[in-house]
């Protein structure tokens, strides 16, 4: 878990995403898929979340350009106090769970943990405390029916192959 891993994961996720692929492969995988890592899975989730935000693009229209706000505030004014800015910051700002965006002093006073350490702690917390919500009965029944149907088809295929040998 190092900078090289993060760099490679970002590039190997971003490139298929920008070409229109709807599948990003390898989440949590290390060592050419021979090892799975909970920490890597959480970091990959963060990377994919940010890539998805990038792929949304930036809306450019009358509302988002806000010429009326620009005229009102002016080039040296404070846009952060404008309602328009607050409204759009909530949807445009990229939020993260693992990436540290605090000032160095705050990061150091919080233990100076790197992303891998934070991911390890989060993975342990999830593994120790996560409670699975049961599937709604209709969904569980549908999944069961699909499994039974698939097993029946597999048995029919095996019987057919055996009878034609």
C-alpha atoms as one frame of an Amber mdcrd trajectory, in Angstrom:
protein
   0.000   0.000   0.000   2.013   2.936  -1.265   1.982   5.876  -3.643   2.704
   3.646  -6.650  -0.345   1.518  -5.872  -2.569   4.590  -5.643  -1.179   5.973
  -8.880  -1.650   2.706 -10.766  -5.137   2.125  -9.355  -6.201   5.642 -10.347
  -4.914   5.319 -13.910  -6.224   1.810 -14.466  -9.635   2.953 -13.225  -9.751
   6.358 -14.903  -8.749   5.286 -18.402 -11.529   2.704 -18.924 -14.032   5.072
 -17.292 -13.283   7.977 -19.651 -13.577   5.671 -22.656 -17.125   4.756 -21.625
 -16.608   1.394 -19.955 -19.237   0.704 -17.328 -17.072  -1.831 -15.484 -13.980
  -0.948 -13.473 -12.162  -4.180 -12.716  -9.836  -5.083  -9.889 -11.242  -3.336
  -6.849  -9.319  -4.491  -3.788  -6.946  -6.619  -5.841  -3.174  -6.654  -5.361
  -0.400  -8.746  -6.885  -2.139  -9.242 -10.237  -5.313 -10.366  -8.493  -3.644
 -13.021  -6.371  -4.307 -11.078  -3.172  -7.373  -9.197  -1.972  -7.038  -6.326
   0.467  -9.836  -4.731   2.450  -7.778  -1.559   2.732  -7.224  -1.480  -1.021
 -10.922  -2.068  -1.591 -11.795   1.006   0.475  -9.136   3.098  -1.276 -10.378
   1.872  -4.665 -13.911   2.827  -3.652 -12.669   6.350  -2.961 -10.911   6.493
  -6.333 -14.008   5.257  -8.186 -16.217   7.743  -6.343 -13.973  10.593  -7.470
 -13.793   9.272 -11.040 -17.580   9.075 -11.189 -17.716  12.703 -10.064 -15.270
  13.705 -12.812 -17.349  11.853 -15.402 -20.435  13.852 -14.411 -18.705  16.850
 -15.892 -19.430  20.460 -15.107 -22.805  21.876 -16.000 -22.487  25.132 -17.898
 -25.762  27.021 -18.101 -27.353  30.280 -16.920 -27.795  28.959 -13.392 -24.264
  27.632 -12.951 -22.459  30.529 -14.633 -24.331  32.981 -12.373 -23.527  36.185
 -14.247 -25.878  38.088 -11.935 -23.797  37.000  -8.918 -20.546  37.889 -10.704
 -21.897  41.371 -11.528 -23.119  41.845  -7.945 -19.962  40.643  -6.169 -17.314
  41.839  -8.608 -13.762  40.608  -9.193 -12.458  41.250  -5.654 -15.613  40.303
  -3.772 -16.442  37.420  -1.468 -18.295  34.695  -3.371 -18.271  32.327  -0.401
 -20.945  34.374   1.363 -23.339  34.143  -1.597 -26.352  31.807  -1.423 -25.652
  30.667  -4.980 -22.152  29.530  -4.002 -23.411  27.603  -0.981 -26.160  25.952
  -3.017 -23.775  24.730  -5.706 -20.873  23.845  -3.388 -23.029  21.145  -1.811
 -23.425  19.359  -5.149 -20.124  20.241  -6.815 -17.696  19.666  -3.972 -16.003
  16.283  -4.001 -16.148  14.686  -0.554 -13.899  11.880   0.612 -13.689   9.361
   3.438  -9.989   8.520   3.299  -8.256  11.402   1.569  -6.993  13.903   4.114
  -7.706  17.503   3.159  -6.916  19.046   6.542  -4.119  21.457   7.286  -0.905
  19.687   8.295  -1.155  20.735  11.958  -4.665  19.264  12.205  -3.553  16.066
  10.473  -0.582  15.694  12.828  -2.678  16.330  15.934  -5.105  13.617  14.721
  -2.260  11.068  14.668  -0.606  11.773  11.276  -2.107   8.611   9.785  -1.588
   7.932   6.095  -4.372   6.710   3.834  -3.453   3.039   4.253  -3.634   3.336
   8.045  -7.019   5.063   7.909  -8.300   2.465   5.418  -7.077  -0.323   7.706
  -8.937   1.176  10.661 -12.113   1.626   8.613 -11.914  -1.927   7.269 -11.522
  -3.324  10.783 -14.441  -1.225  12.024 -16.651  -2.447   9.177 -15.684  -6.079
   9.714 -16.306  -5.851  13.456 -19.519  -3.815  13.470 -21.366  -4.067  10.160
 -24.846  -5.491  10.429 -26.368  -6.850   7.231 -29.886  -5.674   6.471 -31.895
  -8.726   5.453 -33.231  -8.811   1.914 -36.933  -8.139   1.527 -38.747 -11.497
   1.322 -39.797 -10.988  -2.319 -36.185 -10.308  -3.358 -34.882 -13.330  -1.418
 -37.532 -15.525  -3.067 -36.632 -14.234  -6.550 -32.931 -14.944  -5.969 -33.773
 -18.439  -4.654 -35.971 -19.103  -7.706 -33.165 -18.003 -10.049 -30.692 -20.346
  -8.330 -33.131 -23.271  -8.542 -33.780 -22.491 -12.227 -30.048 -22.317 -12.949
 -29.370 -25.595 -11.176 -32.167 -27.287 -13.144 -30.700 -26.027 -16.425 -27.239
 -27.229 -15.422 -28.608 -30.668 -14.547 -30.470 -30.881 -17.882 -27.309 -29.929
 -19.772 -25.240 -32.507 -17.884 -27.848 -35.209 -18.598 -27.926 -34.247 -22.276
 -24.132 -34.398 -22.582 -24.027 -37.737 -20.794 -26.695 -39.247 -23.086 -24.821
 -38.107 -26.224 -21.403 -39.488 -25.380
